[in-house]
């Protein structure tokens, strides 16, 4: 999530930002560690897929912004 915050803070080109200052683009990261723990983070709400002992699942990414900006 910190990486997404840094990307947002360093995005200064107006063509990449909405009027509200939110990014005009989506970015997602999928994280997996050596213990098999996993997570997904994104700028705006999205989902990611995993397959565990319980079978395939579609999970929500933790989002930096709760909603996508309106397309004006």
N, C-alpha and C positions, 0 to 999 in steps of 0.2 A: 504494500500500500504506500509505503514511503517513496518508492520509485515513481509511482503514479503521481504523487503530490509534487515531486521534483520536476517531472515532465510538464505538469500543468503550470508550475511556477515559471518554467523556462520557455513556455510557448508564448511568444510575443507577437508573432506575425498575425495581423488582423484577419487574413484570409482563413486562418486556422481556428478562429474564435467566433463564437456567437456574440450577439449584441450584449448579452448578459455577462460575458467574460468566460463562460464555460467553453470547453473544447468543442470543436465541430467534428471531431473524430472519435472513434472508439479504439480502445487498446485493452487487451486482456493478457494476463499472465497466468500460467498454470504452474503450480509449485509442487514438487515431490521431493521428500527427503529420504535418507537411507533407511529410516525406520518404516517407510511406506506410508507416512502421513502425507496428506495432500490438501490443497486448497486452490481456489481460483479467485483472482481479484480483477476488477475492470474499472474503467472510468465511469461507465453507465451500466445499469443492471443488464445482466446476461446470464447464461447458463454454461456449464461445462459437463462433460460426460466422464464417468469412471466405471470401472468394472471391478468389484471386490468379491469376497466370498459370498456376499448376499446377492450377487448378480449385477447387471448393469443399472446405473442410476444417472439421472440428470439432476445436477445440483446447481443452486444459485451461486454466482460469484459474489463476493463482497464488493460493493460498488462505492466508488469515491463520491459520486453524485447519486441521489436517490431516484432522479427522473432525467430522461433525455430532454434537452431544450426543445421548445416548440419550433416547428419548421416554418418560420415566417418568410 
